[in-house]
Amino acid sequence: MIRKIPATFILVLAILITSCSVERKPPRTGFWRATLEVQDDKYLPFIFELDEGQNIILHNGEERILVEDIDIKEDSIIIAHPVFEGVFKGVYSEKEIHGDFIKPSLDRVVPFRMIFGESVRFPETASPEADVSGEWEMIFSAHSEEDRYIAKGIFNQEENGTVRGTIRTTTGDYRYLEGVMDGKLMRLSTFDGAHAFLFEAEVKDSLLYGFFYSGNHWKEPFSGILNPDYELPNANSLTYLKKGYDRFDFSFPDVTGDTISLSDERFQNKVVVVQIMGTWCPNCLEESEYYVEYIENNPSPDLEFVSLAFEYAPTREKAIQGINKLTTALDIPYPILIAQYGSSSKQKAADKLPMLNHVLSYPTTVFIDKQGVVRKIHTGFNGKATGAKYRAFKDEFESFVDTLLKE
């Protein structure tokens, strides 16, 4: 007996088949506001733009970061930075994306949400009741002798309460910070694919006090006093050769496994710039961009660059992958050696370079003259967000290298 299928069932089945075959619309082009969940039920916001080519442009003050690696399959989306390993994994619709921001090597997971059509980093704020424009003498983690460090805040506040600037430390700057004065509360954030920073501080007269959040894994207090005369220690005085050492030396493998040493022929009778860095480090990335630009504009057979990478990637293969991504993204013409993987510990880095009093910062740059003598060691890096300090760094770098080359 042949059973007859009702016409209504056939109609419903046809509708289901048709609906399943309809393509999901991609996320809309335009501005989006993203938030990362940090501690204390707070959210770290940042703004990005999705263009017609389905590329993301991250906005942090004047900074623009292009992210082209976006993979969409069915209802899932993966967004990966061109250099850093952090990746967004989630589900999407035309107007919303939510999921987790993941750093696999550090085993960190931060929930996120992205909403289309919102372009204000900190919406619904009160009228500003203070002006933070100026230079601030700052202390972080003052309660802890081990974690305590000094810093300098550089902020500019507009009439509408928008605040932009950065915070410099002895090891580098905290990138392009952008936010608002919300009544008496200063709120600043940045996200560059590696760093996810949120600063909140109450401002009263010429004082501020608040908390700094890095992702959802770190929180520390900070305070500041308005001080236009304050300056950090000289970056050329913090790292030096220990007593008993008169030379800098290294011997580490490159990504192909070949060992490269400072004693190699390629470095003899040349000025050598040695960068101590990590591919996970935004300040190192920006410094590397400058070095590539410098080499292109100032080619010299008497000058060599080399980077020593201290990677937190858990395996050699992962470390090589990170180095190759950075080399490709910036078209770096000099070798990046694998000095360490499995940890970015500065103490372990110092153990690998026993001639240094310490490794205080990534990056740190060692300048060696044609006779193999260490002429200067520069700790940290003042990036573009520091404005005049970045320009001063460039001028000093170019003048000093030129002096060494002429000797």
Order of alpha helices (4+ residues) and beta strands (2+ residues): alpha-beta-beta-beta-beta-beta-beta-beta-beta-beta-beta-beta-beta-beta-beta-beta-beta-beta-beta-beta-beta-beta-alpha-beta-alpha-beta-alpha-beta-beta-alpha
